[in-house]
Amino acid sequence: MNLIMKERDQLQIELTNTNRKLARFLDHFKARLIYHINGITRLVDATKSNDKLIVSEGLYGLEKYIKHLIADMNATYKIRENQLVNICRSLNGQLHATREAMRKVMICYTKLRTQAIQPNACINDPGPTPQELIDELSWSGRSNEDYLLNLNASIMAEITKPVK
């Protein structure tokens, strides 16, 4: 039960931190948007002047400002694209690790099932414990920050610990 509560608390902390990051991002995005809208508004107002020099400078400034805005948006999207690519790579690694763990679980299951349906039904080799499978997965070069183990596997490992 402690394991579940620790996992829940950890997830709540992670959710709170994610919500804070999202709020900061939205505030920053809103401030940038207001800044750009005000800049464009000033330049558009300058184009409504009766003075041709002011109109010419306003149009030039507006064109330059919009190019800057588009470049800024492209840079922002490029950063976000790189973040998403990194997330995809991380998830792909997690997927491969999970597949390998499931393959090992299925091998153990098949061995145990084969031993259990034999006429004398004697299980000689129960295979590794779930905790050993989890430890092996953890030692495969993945840090705990990069790959959070499945809660059900952790609970199963706790439940099936040998009785002393």
DSSP file (Angstrom, degrees, kcal/mol; ACC not computed):
  #  RESIDUE AA STRUCTURE BP1 BP2  ACC     N-H-->O    O-->H-N    N-H-->O    O-->H-N    TCO  KAPPA ALPHA  PHI   PSI    X-CA   Y-CA   Z-CA
    1    1 A M     >        0   0    0      0, 0.0     4,-2.3     0, 0.0     5,-0.2   0.000 360.0 360.0 360.0 -37.7    0.0    0.0    0.0
    2    2 A N  H  >  +     0   0    0      1,-0.2     4,-2.7     2,-0.2     5,-0.2   0.888 360.0  55.4 -60.5 -37.6    2.9    2.3    0.8
    3    3 A L  H  > S+     0   0    0      1,-0.2     4,-2.4     2,-0.2    -1,-0.2   0.911 108.2  47.4 -61.5 -43.0    4.2    1.8   -2.7
    4    4 A I  H  > S+     0   0    0      2,-0.2     4,-2.6     1,-0.2    -1,-0.2   0.913 112.8  48.9 -65.0 -42.6    0.9    2.9   -4.2
    5    5 A M  H  X S+     0   0    0     -4,-2.3     4,-2.7     2,-0.2    -2,-0.2   0.891 111.7  49.0 -66.8 -38.8    0.8    6.0   -2.0
    6    6 A K  H  X S+     0   0    0     -4,-2.7     4,-2.6     2,-0.2    -1,-0.2   0.925 112.4  48.5 -64.3 -43.4    4.4    6.9   -2.9
    7    7 A E  H  X S+     0   0    0     -4,-2.4     4,-2.4    -5,-0.2    -2,-0.2   0.916 112.4  49.0 -62.0 -43.1    3.6    6.5   -6.6
    8    8 A R  H  X S+     0   0    0     -4,-2.6     4,-2.4     2,-0.2    -2,-0.2   0.928 112.1  48.0 -62.2 -45.9    0.4    8.6   -6.2
    9    9 A D  H  X S+     0   0    0     -4,-2.7     4,-2.4     1,-0.2    -2,-0.2   0.902 111.5  50.5 -62.0 -41.2    2.3   11.4   -4.3
   10   10 A Q  H  X S+     0   0    0     -4,-2.6     4,-2.4     1,-0.2    -1,-0.2   0.911 111.3  48.2 -63.2 -42.2    5.0   11.3   -6.9
   11   11 A L  H  X S+     0   0    0     -4,-2.4     4,-2.5     2,-0.2    -2,-0.2   0.871 110.3  52.0 -66.7 -36.5    2.5   11.6   -9.7
   12   12 A Q  H  X S+     0   0    0     -4,-2.4     4,-2.5     2,-0.2    -2,-0.2   0.909 110.7  47.7 -65.8 -41.0    0.7   14.5   -7.9
   13   13 A I  H  X S+     0   0    0     -4,-2.4     4,-2.6     2,-0.2    -2,-0.2   0.925 112.6  49.2 -63.4 -44.0    4.0   16.4   -7.6
   14   14 A E  H  X S+     0   0    0     -4,-2.4     4,-2.4     1,-0.2    -2,-0.2   0.904 111.4  49.5 -61.7 -41.6    4.8   15.8  -11.2
   15   15 A L  H  X S+     0   0    0     -4,-2.5     4,-2.6     2,-0.2    -2,-0.2   0.914 110.7  49.9 -63.9 -43.3    1.3   17.0  -12.2
   16   16 A T  H  X S+     0   0    0     -4,-2.5     4,-2.2     2,-0.2    -2,-0.2   0.925 112.0  47.7 -61.2 -45.3    1.7   20.1  -10.1
   17   17 A N  H  X S+     0   0    0     -4,-2.6     4,-2.4     1,-0.2    -1,-0.2   0.900 111.9  50.1 -63.4 -40.4    5.1   20.9  -11.6
   18   18 A T  H  X S+     0   0    0     -4,-2.4     4,-2.5     1,-0.2    -2,-0.2   0.906 109.7  50.7 -65.0 -41.3    3.7   20.3  -15.1
   19   19 A N  H  X S+     0   0    0     -4,-2.6     4,-2.4     2,-0.2    -1,-0.2   0.886 110.1  50.4 -63.7 -38.5    0.7   22.6  -14.4
   20   20 A R  H  X S+     0   0    0     -4,-2.2     4,-2.7     2,-0.2    -2,-0.2   0.930 110.8  48.6 -63.9 -44.7    3.1   25.3  -13.2
   21   21 A K  H  X S+     0   0    0     -4,-2.4     4,-2.6     1,-0.2    -2,-0.2   0.914 111.9  49.5 -61.1 -42.3    5.3   25.0  -16.3
   22   22 A L  H  X S+     0   0    0     -4,-2.5     4,-2.8     2,-0.2    -1,-0.2   0.915 110.7  49.6 -63.4 -42.9    2.2   25.2  -18.5
   23   23 A A  H  X S+     0   0    0     -4,-2.4     4,-2.5     2,-0.2    -2,-0.2   0.918 112.4  47.7 -63.0 -43.4    0.9   28.3  -16.7
   24   24 A R  H  X S+     0   0    0     -4,-2.7     4,-2.6     2,-0.2    -2,-0.2   0.917 112.6  49.6 -62.8 -42.1    4.3   30.0  -17.1
   25   25 A F  H  X S+     0   0    0     -4,-2.6     4,-2.9    -5,-0.2    -2,-0.2   0.930 111.9  47.6 -62.3 -45.3    4.4   29.1  -20.7
   26   26 A L  H  X S+     0   0    0     -4,-2.8     4,-2.7     2,-0.2    -1,-0.2   0.897 112.3  49.4 -64.6 -40.1    0.9   30.5  -21.3
   27   27 A D  H  X S+     0   0    0     -4,-2.5     4,-2.4     2,-0.2    -1,-0.2   0.929 113.7  46.1 -63.0 -44.3    1.7   33.7  -19.5
   28   28 A H  H  X S+     0   0    0     -4,-2.6     4,-2.4     2,-0.2    -2,-0.2   0.922 113.8  48.6 -62.9 -44.5    4.9   34.1  -21.5
   29   29 A F  H  X S+     0   0    0     -4,-2.9     4,-2.5     1,-0.2    -2,-0.2   0.908 111.6  49.7 -63.0 -42.4    3.1   33.3  -24.7
   30   30 A K  H  X S+     0   0    0     -4,-2.7     4,-2.5     2,-0.2    -1,-0.2   0.913 110.9  49.5 -63.8 -42.5    0.3   35.8  -23.9
   31   31 A A  H  X S+     0   0    0     -4,-2.4     4,-2.3     2,-0.2    -2,-0.2   0.911 112.4  47.5 -63.7 -42.3    2.8   38.5  -23.1
   32   32 A R  H  X S+     0   0    0     -4,-2.4     4,-2.6     2,-0.2    -2,-0.2   0.908 111.6  50.7 -65.0 -41.1    4.7   37.9  -26.4
   33   33 A L  H  X S+     0   0    0     -4,-2.5     4,-2.6     2,-0.2    -2,-0.2   0.927 111.3  47.3 -62.9 -45.1    1.4   37.9  -28.3
   34   34 A I  H  X S+     0   0    0     -4,-2.5     4,-2.6     2,-0.2     5,-0.2   0.906 111.4  52.4 -62.3 -41.6    0.3   41.2  -26.7
   35   35 A Y  H  X S+     0   0    0     -4,-2.3     4,-2.1    -5,-0.2    -2,-0.2   0.938 112.5  44.3 -59.1 -47.9    3.7   42.7  -27.5
   36   36 A H  H  X S+     0   0    0     -4,-2.6     4,-2.5     2,-0.2     5,-0.2   0.889 112.5  51.5 -66.9 -39.3    3.5   41.7  -31.1
   37   37 A I  H  X S+     0   0    0     -4,-2.6     4,-2.5     2,-0.2    -1,-0.2   0.923 110.7  48.9 -63.6 -43.2   -0.1   42.9  -31.5
   38   38 A N  H  X S+     0   0    0     -4,-2.6     4,-2.3     2,-0.2    -2,-0.2   0.905 111.4  50.0 -63.2 -41.0    0.8   46.3  -30.0
   39   39 A G  H  X S+     0   0    0     -4,-2.1     4,-1.9    -5,-0.2    -2,-0.2   0.925 112.7  45.7 -63.1 -44.7    3.8   46.6  -32.3
   40   40 A I  H  X S+     0   0    0     -4,-2.5     4,-2.7     1,-0.2     5,-0.2   0.895 110.9  54.3 -65.4 -39.6    1.8   45.8  -35.4
   41   41 A T  H  X S+     0   0    0     -4,-2.5     4,-2.6     1,-0.2    -2,-0.2   0.920 108.0  49.1 -60.9 -44.8   -1.0   48.2  -34.3
   42   42 A R  H  X S+     0   0    0     -4,-2.3     4,-1.8     1,-0.2    -1,-0.2   0.911 113.3  47.1 -61.4 -41.8    1.5   51.1  -34.0
   43   43 A L  H  X S+     0   0    0     -4,-1.9     4,-1.2     2,-0.2    -2,-0.2   0.891 111.9  49.3 -69.5 -38.2    2.9   50.3  -37.5
   44   44 A V  H  X S+     0   0    0     -4,-2.7     4,-0.5     1,-0.2     3,-0.4   0.907 110.0  52.1 -66.0 -40.5   -0.6   50.0  -39.0
   45   45 A D  H >< S+     0   0    0     -4,-2.6     3,-1.1     1,-0.2    -1,-0.2   0.874 105.3  56.2 -61.5 -36.1   -1.6   53.3  -37.4
   46   46 A A  H >< S+     0   0    0     -4,-1.8     3,-1.3     1,-0.2    -1,-0.2   0.827  99.9  59.1 -66.0 -30.2    1.5   54.9  -38.9
   47   47 A T  H 3< S+     0   0    0     -4,-1.2    -1,-0.2    -3,-0.4    -2,-0.2   0.651  95.8  63.9 -73.5 -13.1    0.4   53.9  -42.4
   48   48 A K  T << S+     0   0    0     -3,-1.1    -1,-0.2    -4,-0.5    -2,-0.2   0.415  80.3 114.3 -89.0   2.4   -2.8   55.9  -41.9
   49   49 A S  S <  S-     0   0    0     -3,-1.3     6,-0.1     2,-0.1    -3,-0.0  -0.283  70.6-132.6 -71.2 158.0   -0.9   59.1  -41.7
   50   50 A N  S    S+     0   0    0      4,-0.0     2,-0.5     5,-0.0    -1,-0.1   0.651  84.3  93.0 -81.9 -17.2   -1.2   61.9  -44.4
   51   51 A D     >  -     0   0    0      1,-0.2     4,-2.2     2,-0.0     5,-0.2  -0.683  67.7-152.6 -82.3 121.3    2.6   62.2  -44.5
   52   52 A K  H  > S+     0   0    0     -2,-0.5     4,-2.9     1,-0.2     5,-0.2   0.840  94.4  55.0 -65.0 -34.0    4.0   60.0  -47.3
   53   53 A L  H  > S+     0   0    0      2,-0.2     4,-2.7     1,-0.2    -1,-0.2   0.921 109.6  46.4 -65.3 -43.2    7.3   59.6  -45.6
   54   54 A I  H  > S+     0   0    0      2,-0.2     4,-2.7     1,-0.2    -2,-0.2   0.907 113.9  48.8 -64.7 -41.6    5.6   58.3  -42.4
   55   55 A V  H  X S+     0   0    0     -4,-2.2     4,-2.8     2,-0.2     5,-0.2   0.929 112.4  48.3 -62.6 -45.3    3.5   56.0  -44.4
   56   56 A S  H  X S+     0   0    0     -4,-2.9     4,-2.3     1,-0.2    -2,-0.2   0.934 114.9  44.1 -61.6 -47.0    6.5   54.7  -46.3
   57   57 A E  H  X S+     0   0    0     -4,-2.7     4,-3.0     1,-0.2    -1,-0.2   0.883 113.1  53.0 -64.9 -38.4    8.5   54.1  -43.1
   58   58 A G  H  X S+     0   0    0     -4,-2.7     4,-2.7    -5,-0.2    -2,-0.2   0.915 110.5  46.2 -63.1 -44.0    5.4   52.6  -41.5
   59   59 A L  H  X S+     0   0    0     -4,-2.8     4,-2.6     2,-0.2    -2,-0.2   0.912 114.2  48.1 -65.4 -41.8    5.0   50.1  -44.3
   60   60 A Y  H  X S+     0   0    0     -4,-2.3     4,-2.6    -5,-0.2    -2,-0.2   0.935 114.3  46.5 -62.8 -45.3    8.7   49.2  -44.3
   61   61 A G  H  X S+     0   0    0     -4,-3.0     4,-2.8     2,-0.2    -2,-0.2   0.887 111.8  51.6 -63.2 -39.1    8.6   48.8  -40.5
   62   62 A L  H  X S+     0   0    0     -4,-2.7     4,-2.7     2,-0.2     5,-0.2   0.927 111.2  47.0 -63.8 -44.9    5.4   46.7  -40.7
   63   63 A E  H  X S+     0   0    0     -4,-2.6     4,-2.2     2,-0.2    -2,-0.2   0.932 115.2  46.0 -62.0 -45.5    7.0   44.4  -43.3
   64   64 A K  H  X S+     0   0    0     -4,-2.6     4,-2.3     1,-0.2    -2,-0.2   0.905 113.4  49.8 -63.1 -42.1   10.2   44.1  -41.3
   65   65 A Y  H  X S+     0   0    0     -4,-2.8     4,-2.7     2,-0.2    -2,-0.2   0.908 110.4  48.9 -65.2 -43.1    8.2   43.5  -38.1
   66   66 A I  H  X S+     0   0    0     -4,-2.7     4,-2.7     2,-0.2    -1,-0.2   0.895 110.5  51.3 -65.9 -39.3    6.0   40.8  -39.7
   67   67 A K  H  X S+     0   0    0     -4,-2.2     4,-2.4    -5,-0.2    -1,-0.2   0.918 111.7  47.8 -61.5 -42.0    9.2   39.1  -41.1
   68   68 A H  H  X S+     0   0    0     -4,-2.3     4,-2.6     2,-0.2    -2,-0.2   0.914 111.3  50.9 -63.3 -42.7   10.6   39.2  -37.6
   69   69 A L  H  X S+     0   0    0     -4,-2.7     4,-2.5     2,-0.2    -2,-0.2   0.916 111.1  47.6 -61.2 -44.6    7.4   37.8  -36.1
   70   70 A I  H  X S+     0   0    0     -4,-2.7     4,-2.7     2,-0.2    -1,-0.2   0.904 112.0  50.0 -65.0 -41.0    7.3   34.9  -38.6
   71   71 A A  H  X S+     0   0    0     -4,-2.4     4,-2.4     2,-0.2    -2,-0.2   0.903 111.0  50.0 -62.9 -40.4   11.0   34.1  -37.9
   72   72 A D  H  X S+     0   0    0     -4,-2.6     4,-2.3     2,-0.2    -2,-0.2   0.914 111.6  47.7 -63.4 -43.6   10.2   34.2  -34.2
   73   73 A M  H  X S+     0   0    0     -4,-2.5     4,-2.7     2,-0.2    -2,-0.2   0.911 111.1  51.3 -63.8 -42.6    7.3   31.8  -34.7
   74   74 A N  H  X S+     0   0    0     -4,-2.7     4,-2.3     1,-0.2    -2,-0.2   0.908 110.3  49.0 -61.6 -41.6    9.4   29.5  -36.8
   75   75 A A  H  X S+     0   0    0     -4,-2.4     4,-2.3     2,-0.2    -1,-0.2   0.911 111.5  49.6 -63.8 -42.0   12.1   29.4  -34.2
   76   76 A T  H  X S+     0   0    0     -4,-2.3     4,-2.4     1,-0.2    -2,-0.2   0.923 112.1  47.4 -62.6 -44.4    9.5   28.6  -31.5
   77   77 A Y  H  X S+     0   0    0     -4,-2.7     4,-2.7     2,-0.2    -1,-0.2   0.866 110.0  53.6 -65.7 -35.2    8.0   25.8  -33.6
   78   78 A K  H  X S+     0   0    0     -4,-2.3     4,-2.3     2,-0.2    -2,-0.2   0.914 109.4  48.2 -65.2 -42.7   11.5   24.4  -34.3
   79   79 A I  H  X S+     0   0    0     -4,-2.3     4,-2.2     2,-0.2    -2,-0.2   0.937 113.7  46.7 -61.8 -46.3   12.2   24.3  -30.6
   80   80 A R  H  X S+     0   0    0     -4,-2.4     4,-2.5     1,-0.2    -2,-0.2   0.890 110.2  53.6 -64.1 -38.6    8.9   22.6  -29.9
   81   81 A E  H  X S+     0   0    0     -4,-2.7     4,-2.3     1,-0.2    -1,-0.2   0.913 108.9  49.0 -61.7 -42.5    9.5   20.2  -32.8
   82   82 A N  H  X S+     0   0    0     -4,-2.3     4,-2.3     2,-0.2    -2,-0.2   0.892 110.0  51.8 -64.3 -39.2   12.8   19.2  -31.3
   83   83 A Q  H  X S+     0   0    0     -4,-2.2     4,-2.2     1,-0.2    -2,-0.2   0.924 111.0  47.5 -61.6 -43.8   11.2   18.7  -27.9
   84   84 A L  H  X S+     0   0    0     -4,-2.5     4,-2.6     2,-0.2    -2,-0.2   0.877 109.7  52.8 -66.9 -37.2    8.6   16.4  -29.5
   85   85 A V  H  X S+     0   0    0     -4,-2.3     4,-2.5     2,-0.2    -1,-0.2   0.921 110.0  48.9 -62.7 -43.2   11.3   14.4  -31.3
   86   86 A N  H  X S+     0   0    0     -4,-2.3     4,-2.4     2,-0.2    -2,-0.2   0.898 110.8  50.2 -63.3 -40.0   13.1   13.9  -28.1
   87   87 A I  H  X S+     0   0    0     -4,-2.2     4,-2.9     2,-0.2    -2,-0.2   0.921 110.3  50.3 -63.4 -43.0    9.9   12.8  -26.4
   88   88 A C  H  X S+     0   0    0     -4,-2.6     4,-2.4     2,-0.2    -2,-0.2   0.908 110.5  49.3 -61.6 -42.2    9.2   10.3  -29.3
   89   89 A R  H  X S+     0   0    0     -4,-2.5     4,-2.2     2,-0.2    -1,-0.2   0.919 112.1  48.5 -62.9 -42.7   12.8    8.9  -29.0
   90   90 A S  H  X S+     0   0    0     -4,-2.4     4,-2.3     1,-0.2    -2,-0.2   0.929 112.8  47.3 -62.5 -45.6   12.3    8.5  -25.2
   91   91 A L  H  X S+     0   0    0     -4,-2.9     4,-2.5     1,-0.2    -1,-0.2   0.865 109.2  54.7 -65.0 -35.1    9.0    6.8  -25.7
   92   92 A N  H  X S+     0   0    0     -4,-2.4     4,-2.3     2,-0.2    -1,-0.2   0.915 108.8  48.2 -63.8 -42.0   10.4    4.6  -28.4
   93   93 A G  H  X S+     0   0    0     -4,-2.2     4,-2.3     2,-0.2    -2,-0.2   0.905 111.7  49.7 -62.9 -41.3   13.1    3.5  -25.9
   94   94 A Q  H  X S+     0   0    0     -4,-2.3     4,-2.6     2,-0.2    -2,-0.2   0.894 109.2  52.8 -63.7 -39.3   10.5    2.8  -23.3
   95   95 A L  H  X S+     0   0    0     -4,-2.5     4,-2.7     2,-0.2    -2,-0.2   0.928 109.8  47.3 -62.2 -45.8    8.5    0.8  -25.7
   96   96 A H  H  X S+     0   0    0     -4,-2.3     4,-2.3     1,-0.2    -1,-0.2   0.910 112.9  49.0 -63.3 -41.5   11.5   -1.4  -26.6
   97   97 A A  H  X S+     0   0    0     -4,-2.3     4,-2.3     2,-0.2    -2,-0.2   0.904 112.4  48.4 -64.3 -40.7   12.3   -1.9  -22.9
   98   98 A T  H  X S+     0   0    0     -4,-2.6     4,-2.8     2,-0.2    -2,-0.2   0.909 110.3  51.2 -66.2 -42.2    8.6   -2.8  -22.2
   99   99 A R  H  X S+     0   0    0     -4,-2.7     4,-2.5     2,-0.2    -2,-0.2   0.920 110.5  49.0 -60.0 -43.0    8.5   -5.2  -25.1
  100  100 A E  H  X S+     0   0    0     -4,-2.3     4,-2.1     2,-0.2    -2,-0.2   0.916 111.9  48.6 -63.7 -42.5   11.7   -6.9  -23.9
  101  101 A A  H  X S+     0   0    0     -4,-2.3     4,-2.3     1,-0.2    -2,-0.2   0.917 112.4  48.4 -63.1 -42.7   10.3   -7.2  -20.3
  102  102 A M  H  X S+     0   0    0     -4,-2.8     4,-2.7     2,-0.2    -2,-0.2   0.874 108.4  54.6 -65.6 -36.4    7.0   -8.6  -21.7
  103  103 A R  H  X S+     0   0    0     -4,-2.5     4,-2.1     2,-0.2    -1,-0.2   0.927 110.2  46.4 -61.9 -43.8    8.9  -11.1  -23.8
  104  104 A K  H  X S+     0   0    0     -4,-2.1     4,-2.3     2,-0.2    -2,-0.2   0.892 111.6  51.2 -66.3 -39.1   10.7  -12.3  -20.7
  105  105 A V  H  X S+     0   0    0     -4,-2.3     4,-2.8     1,-0.2    -2,-0.2   0.920 110.2  49.6 -62.8 -42.8    7.5  -12.5  -18.7
  106  106 A M  H  X S+     0   0    0     -4,-2.7     4,-2.7     2,-0.2    -2,-0.2   0.876 109.1  52.0 -65.3 -37.0    5.9  -14.6  -21.5
  107  107 A I  H  X S+     0   0    0     -4,-2.1     4,-2.4     2,-0.2    -1,-0.2   0.940 112.5  45.6 -62.7 -46.2    8.9  -17.0  -21.6
  108  108 A C  H  X S+     0   0    0     -4,-2.3     4,-2.7     2,-0.2     5,-0.2   0.917 113.0  50.6 -62.4 -43.3    8.6  -17.5  -17.8
  109  109 A Y  H  X S+     0   0    0     -4,-2.8     4,-2.8     1,-0.2     5,-0.2   0.928 110.7  48.5 -60.3 -45.9    4.8  -17.9  -18.1
  110  110 A T  H  X S+     0   0    0     -4,-2.7     4,-2.5     2,-0.2    -1,-0.2   0.912 112.0  49.3 -62.9 -42.6    5.2  -20.5  -20.9
  111  111 A K  H  X S+     0   0    0     -4,-2.4     4,-2.3     2,-0.2    -2,-0.2   0.943 114.2  45.0 -60.6 -47.8    7.8  -22.4  -18.9
  112  112 A L  H  X S+     0   0    0     -4,-2.7     4,-2.6     1,-0.2    -2,-0.2   0.900 113.0  50.2 -64.7 -40.8    5.6  -22.5  -15.8
  113  113 A R  H  X S+     0   0    0     -4,-2.8     4,-2.0    -5,-0.2    -1,-0.2   0.916 110.3  50.1 -63.9 -42.6    2.5  -23.4  -17.7
  114  114 A T  H  < S+     0   0    0     -4,-2.5     4,-0.4    -5,-0.2    -1,-0.2   0.917 113.7  45.5 -62.0 -43.1    4.4  -26.3  -19.4
  115  115 A Q  H >< S+     0   0    0     -4,-2.3     3,-0.7     1,-0.2     7,-0.3   0.878 111.9  52.8 -67.1 -36.9    5.6  -27.5  -16.0
  116  116 A A  H 3< S+     0   0    0     -4,-2.6    -2,-0.2     1,-0.2    -1,-0.2   0.823 107.8  49.3 -71.1 -31.5    2.2  -27.1  -14.4
  117  117 A I  T 3< S+     0   0    0     -4,-2.0    -1,-0.2    -5,-0.2    -2,-0.2   0.458  84.9 110.5 -90.7   1.1    0.3  -29.2  -17.0
  118  118 A Q  S X  S-     0   0    0     -3,-0.7     3,-1.1    -4,-0.4    -3,-0.0  -0.383  86.1-105.7 -68.3 155.8    2.7  -32.1  -16.9
  119  119 A P  T 3  S+     0   0    0      0, 0.0    -1,-0.1     0, 0.0    -4,-0.0   0.857 121.2  40.7 -54.8 -40.4    1.3  -35.2  -15.3
  120  120 A N  T 3  S-     0   0    0      2,-0.1    -4,-0.1    -5,-0.0    -3,-0.1   0.600  95.7-146.5 -86.6  -8.2    3.2  -34.9  -12.1
  121  121 A A    <   +     0   0    0     -3,-1.1     2,-0.6     1,-0.2    -5,-0.1   0.845  38.8 156.3  48.3  46.8    2.6  -31.1  -12.0
  122  122 A C        -     0   0    0     -7,-0.3     2,-0.9     0, 0.0    -1,-0.2  -0.902  34.3-151.6-105.1 120.4    5.9  -30.4  -10.3
  123  123 A I        +     0   0    0     -2,-0.6   -11,-0.1     1,-0.2    -7,-0.0  -0.802  23.9 166.8 -94.2 106.0    7.3  -26.9  -10.9
  124  124 A N  S    S+     0   0    0     -2,-0.9    -1,-0.2     1,-0.3   -12,-0.0   0.866  70.3  31.8 -86.0 -40.2   11.1  -27.2  -10.6
  125  125 A D        +     0   0    0      1,-0.1    -1,-0.3   -14,-0.1   -10,-0.1  -0.865  58.0 179.2-125.1  95.7   12.1  -23.8  -12.0
  126  126 A P        -     0   0    0      0, 0.0   -14,-0.1     0, 0.0    -1,-0.1   0.624  40.5-135.9 -73.0  -9.5    9.7  -21.0  -11.3
  127  127 A G        -     0   0    0    -16,-0.1     2,-0.0   -15,-0.0   -19,-0.0  -0.253  45.3 -25.0  83.7-176.4   12.0  -18.5  -13.1
  128  128 A P        -     0   0    0      0, 0.0    -3,-0.0     0, 0.0   -20,-0.0  -0.313  68.1-111.2 -71.0 153.4   13.0  -15.0  -12.0
  129  129 A T     >  -     0   0    0      1,-0.1     4,-1.9    -2,-0.0     3,-0.4  -0.418  30.7-108.6 -75.0 159.3   10.8  -13.1   -9.6
  130  130 A P  H  > S+     0   0    0      0, 0.0     4,-2.4     0, 0.0    27,-0.2   0.872 121.4  57.3 -56.6 -35.3    9.0  -10.0  -11.0
  131  131 A Q  H  > S+     0   0    0     26,-0.2     4,-3.0     1,-0.2     5,-0.2   0.892 104.1  51.8 -64.0 -37.8   11.4   -7.8   -8.9
  132  132 A E  H  > S+     0   0    0     -3,-0.4     4,-2.5     2,-0.2    -1,-0.2   0.895 109.6  49.7 -64.2 -39.0   14.4   -9.5  -10.7
  133  133 A L  H  X S+     0   0    0     -4,-1.9     4,-2.1     2,-0.2    -2,-0.2   0.913 112.6  47.1 -64.3 -41.2   12.8   -8.7  -14.0
  134  134 A I  H  X S+     0   0    0     -4,-2.4     4,-2.5     2,-0.2    -2,-0.2   0.925 112.5  49.2 -65.7 -44.2   12.3   -5.1  -13.0
  135  135 A D  H  X S+     0   0    0     -4,-3.0     4,-2.2     1,-0.2    -2,-0.2   0.912 110.4  51.1 -61.7 -41.9   15.8   -4.8  -11.6
  136  136 A E  H  < S+     0   0    0     -4,-2.5     4,-0.3     1,-0.2    -1,-0.2   0.896 110.8  48.6 -61.9 -40.2   17.2   -6.2  -14.9
  137  137 A L  H >< S+     0   0    0     -4,-2.1     3,-1.0     1,-0.2     5,-0.4   0.889 110.8  50.9 -66.3 -39.0   15.2   -3.7  -16.8
  138  138 A S  H 3< S+     0   0    0     -4,-2.5     3,-0.5     1,-0.2     4,-0.4   0.856 109.2  51.1 -66.3 -34.7   16.5   -0.9  -14.6
  139  139 A W  T 3< S+     0   0    0     -4,-2.2    -1,-0.2     1,-0.2    -2,-0.2   0.462  81.7  95.2 -82.6   0.3   20.1   -2.0  -15.1
  140  140 A S  S <  S-     0   0    0     -3,-1.0    -1,-0.2    -4,-0.3    -2,-0.1   0.268 116.6 -84.0 -78.3  16.5   19.7   -2.0  -18.8
  141  141 A G  S    S+     0   0    0     -3,-0.5     2,-0.5     1,-0.3    -2,-0.1   0.478  95.1 121.5 100.0   2.5   21.2    1.5  -19.0
  142  142 A R        -     0   0    0     -5,-0.4    -1,-0.3    -4,-0.4    -2,-0.1  -0.867  54.2-140.1-103.1 129.5   17.9    3.4  -18.4
  143  143 A S     >  -     0   0    0     -2,-0.5     4,-1.8     1,-0.1     3,-0.4  -0.449  25.7-111.7 -80.6 161.2   17.8    5.8  -15.4
  144  144 A N  T  4 S+     0   0    0      1,-0.2    -1,-0.1     2,-0.2     5,-0.1   0.802 118.0  57.3 -63.7 -27.6   14.7    5.9  -13.3
  145  145 A E  T  4 S+     0   0    0      1,-0.2    -1,-0.2     3,-0.1     3,-0.2   0.868 108.6  46.1 -70.0 -34.4   14.0    9.5  -14.6
  146  146 A D  T  4 S+     0   0    0     -3,-0.4     2,-0.4     1,-0.3    -2,-0.2   0.823 124.7  26.2 -77.3 -30.3   14.0    8.3  -18.2
  147  147 A Y     <  -     0   0    0     -4,-1.8     2,-0.5    -9,-0.0    -1,-0.3  -0.891  66.7-159.4-142.1 107.6   11.8    5.3  -17.6
  148  148 A L        -     0   0    0     -2,-0.4     3,-0.1    -3,-0.2    -3,-0.1  -0.738  29.3-122.4 -85.7 127.2    9.2    5.0  -14.9
  149  149 A L        -     0   0    0     -2,-0.5     2,-0.1     1,-0.1    -1,-0.1  -0.311  34.1 -89.6 -70.9 153.1    8.4    1.3  -14.3
  150  150 A N     >  -     0   0    0      1,-0.1     4,-1.9     2,-0.0     5,-0.2  -0.387  29.5-137.4 -63.0 131.6    4.8    0.2  -14.6
  151  151 A L  H  > S+     0   0    0      1,-0.2     4,-2.8     2,-0.2     5,-0.2   0.889 102.6  54.9 -59.5 -41.7    2.9    0.5  -11.3
  152  152 A N  H  > S+     0   0    0      1,-0.2     4,-2.7     2,-0.2    -1,-0.2   0.895 107.1  49.9 -62.0 -39.7    1.3   -2.9  -11.7
  153  153 A A  H  > S+     0   0    0      2,-0.2     4,-2.2     1,-0.2    -1,-0.2   0.892 111.6  49.2 -65.2 -38.6    4.7   -4.6  -12.2
  154  154 A S  H  X S+     0   0    0     -4,-1.9     4,-2.1     2,-0.2    -2,-0.2   0.915 112.4  47.1 -66.4 -42.8    6.0   -2.9   -9.0
  155  155 A I  H  X S+     0   0    0     -4,-2.8     4,-2.6     1,-0.2    -2,-0.2   0.924 111.5  51.2 -63.9 -43.4    2.9   -4.0   -7.0
  156  156 A M  H  X S+     0   0    0     -4,-2.7     4,-2.2     1,-0.2    -1,-0.2   0.894 109.1  51.3 -60.7 -39.7    3.2   -7.5   -8.3
  157  157 A A  H  < S+     0   0    0     -4,-2.2   -26,-0.2     1,-0.2    -1,-0.2   0.896 111.2  47.8 -64.7 -39.6    6.9   -7.6   -7.3
  158  158 A E  H >< S+     0   0    0     -4,-2.1     3,-1.0     1,-0.2    -2,-0.2   0.905 113.0  48.3 -66.4 -41.2    6.0   -6.4   -3.8
  159  159 A I  H 3< S+     0   0    0     -4,-2.6    -2,-0.2     1,-0.2    -1,-0.2   0.871 112.3  48.1 -67.8 -37.0    3.2   -9.0   -3.5
  160  160 A T  T 3< S+     0   0    0     -4,-2.2    -1,-0.2    -5,-0.2    -2,-0.2   0.217  76.6 133.6 -94.9  16.4    5.3  -11.9   -4.7
  161  161 A K  S <  S-     0   0    0     -3,-1.0    -3,-0.1     1,-0.1    -4,-0.0  -0.400  70.1 -95.6 -61.8 142.1    8.3  -11.2   -2.5
  162  162 A P        -     0   0    0      0, 0.0     2,-0.4     0, 0.0    -1,-0.1  -0.329  38.0-118.2 -61.5 140.5    9.5  -14.5   -0.8
  163  163 A V              0   0    0      1,-0.1    -3,-0.0    -3,-0.1     0, 0.0  -0.647 360.0 360.0 -80.3 132.5    8.1  -15.0    2.7
  164  164 A K              0   0    0     -2,-0.4    -1,-0.1     0, 0.0     0, 0.0   0.414 360.0 360.0-103.9 360.0   10.8  -15.2    5.3
